[in-house]
Amino acid sequence: MRISREQIETIRTLTREIAGPDACVRLFGSRLDDAACGGDVDLLVEIDRPVENPALLGARMAAKISRAFHGRKVDVIISAPNLARLPIHEIAAREGVRL
């Protein structure tokens, strides 16, 4: 996994602040491949309650984490009971590592 302990703690802290204390966050994508170089940070945020404005929530999270990571591109997808479950959600849940 190409992400530091400090970065993991930053992601966890910001996820709790923005999405709530019950949110679970998983890292997926190229950052899990130790042999790869570069790449963005792909995150799946799983929330057990309905989310009113998932686009705003995802954008806020991506922006704050990106700033904390000195401009590194961050993609956030949200999973909640009231949202459609797309193939990317299945891949991220299956392959992602809980932080």
SEBA-51141 format. One record per residue (C-alpha): x, y, z. Coordinates in steps of 0.5 Angstrom, whole numbers, plus 500, padded with zeros to 3 digits. Each point is the difference from the previous one (the first is absolute). Layout:
N
[atom [X Y Z]]
...
This chain:
99
[atom [500 500 500]]
[atom [503 507 498]]
[atom [497 504 505]]
[atom [504 502 507]]
[atom [497 499 507]]
[atom [499 507 501]]
[atom [496 501 493]]
[atom [496 494 503]]
[atom [499 504 506]]
[atom [498 506 496]]
[atom [495 497 496]]
[atom [497 497 506]]
[atom [499 506 504]]
[atom [497 504 494]]
[atom [496 495 498]]
[atom [497 500 507]]
[atom [500 507 500]]
[atom [496 501 494]]
[atom [496 493 499]]
[atom [499 499 507]]
[atom [503 495 505]]
[atom [496 494 498]]
[atom [503 501 493]]
[atom [505 494 497]]
[atom [505 502 495]]
[atom [504 495 495]]
[atom [506 502 496]]
[atom [499 496 493]]
[atom [504 501 493]]
[atom [507 501 498]]
[atom [502 502 507]]
[atom [499 493 502]]
[atom [506 498 495]]
[atom [507 500 503]]
[atom [503 499 493]]
[atom [496 506 497]]
[atom [502 508 500]]
[atom [496 506 501]]
[atom [493 500 500]]
[atom [494 503 503]]
[atom [497 498 507]]
[atom [493 496 499]]
[atom [496 500 506]]
[atom [493 496 501]]
[atom [496 503 506]]
[atom [495 496 503]]
[atom [494 503 504]]
[atom [495 496 503]]
[atom [495 506 500]]
[atom [497 503 494]]
[atom [504 506 497]]
[atom [496 506 498]]
[atom [505 503 495]]
[atom [506 495 498]]
[atom [503 504 495]]
[atom [501 506 505]]
[atom [503 495 505]]
[atom [505 496 495]]
[atom [502 507 498]]
[atom [501 503 507]]
[atom [504 494 502]]
[atom [504 499 493]]
[atom [502 508 501]]
[atom [502 499 507]]
[atom [504 494 500]]
[atom [503 503 493]]
[atom [503 506 504]]
[atom [502 496 506]]
[atom [504 496 494]]
[atom [503 506 497]]
[atom [496 500 494]]
[atom [500 492 499]]
[atom [494 498 496]]
[atom [494 497 504]]
[atom [494 496 497]]
[atom [495 499 505]]
[atom [494 495 499]]
[atom [494 500 505]]
[atom [496 494 502]]
[atom [493 501 504]]
[atom [494 496 500]]
[atom [496 506 496]]
[atom [505 500 494]]
[atom [501 495 494]]
[atom [505 495 501]]
[atom [504 500 494]]
[atom [506 495 497]]
[atom [505 505 503]]
[atom [497 499 507]]
[atom [501 492 499]]
[atom [507 501 498]]
[atom [502 505 505]]
[atom [496 496 506]]
[atom [503 493 498]]
[atom [508 502 498]]
[atom [500 506 505]]
[atom [504 500 506]]
[atom [496 503 506]]
[atom [504 506 504]]
